[in-house]
Amino acid sequence: RLRSAPVTVRFVTNTTKESKRDLLERLTGLGFDIAEHEIFTSLTAARNLLEQQQVRPLLLVDDKALPDFAGIGTDNPNAVVVGLAPQHFHYEMMNKAFR
């Protein structure tokens, strides 16, 4: 019904553990008829903000989420993006993030 209605359809999630591409594959595998441009994640919002503010982030996100930040400069970071990534939450990385 939504597809035939005159509205834009979006699938919204706050997940930070997987890229939009991985999420798309999982959802289509479950039988959802969905296109990648219809998915909006918290990583999408973070990327949009990084681009708007023109900052270089230290990405404290799961390795599977990194593809969503392809092309974003991360040299000499002046911002931090935090996602669900327990493997990155250790003393050395937290020190780097605070600096």
N, C-alpha and C positions, 0 to 999 in steps of 0.2 A: 504494500500500500504506500509506503514512504517513497519508494522508487518512482511510482507513478504520480505522486503528488508534486506540486510546483514548489518544492523546498530543496534546500541543499542538505545532503546527508553527510554527517561526520561521525566517526567513531572516536571517542575521547577516552584516554586512560592516563593515569598518573604513574604508570610503570617507568622505572629507570634501569631495569635489568637487561633489557634487550632492545636492539635496534628496531626501527620501524619496519625494515625488511623482514627481520625474524618474526616480528609480531604478525605481519601480513601472511607469512607462510604458515604460521600456527593457526591463524583464524581461517584461512582458506582451507587448510587441512581439516578443520572442524565443520566445513561446509558453508561458511559465510561467503556470500557474493560481495566482495569488497575490493576496492582499488587502493593502492598505496596513498594516493592524494586525499583519500577520505579519512585517513588516520591522523589524529592529532594527539601527540603525547606530551608529557612534561619535558621530554628532551627536545621536542620540536619548539616548545615555548622558550626553553633555555637557549637553543641555537638562534632563534629569532632575536632574542634580547642581546646576545653576544654580537650579532651582526649589526644591530641598531646602535649599540654603544661602542662598537669598534674596539673591543677589548680582546686580549689574548689570555685565554683561561688555562689554569691548571685543572685538568679534568679528573676529578675523583669519582669516576663512574666505572661500572662493570666493563670489562674488556669487550663484552658482546654489544655494548651500547656505543662504542667508539665510532662505528661507521656513520652514525647520525651527526658526527662532528667533522666529517671529512672536509678538508679545505679550510678549516678554521685554524689560524696560526696559534701555536701554543708556545713559541719561543719567548723567553723572558716574560712569563705570565704576570698580568696585573689584575687578575680576577680569578675566582675559584668557583667551579661548578661541582656540587656535591650530589651524588646519587647513592643508591643502595649498592655499595661496593665494599663489603667487609674486608676483602683482601687488600684494599688500599688504605685502610685505617690502621696505621701503625705509627710509631714515634717519628721515624724519619719523614714519612709523607705528611704527617700533621705539622711537623716543624716547617717543612717546605711551604705548606699551604698558609700557615700563619705569617711567614716572611713575605 
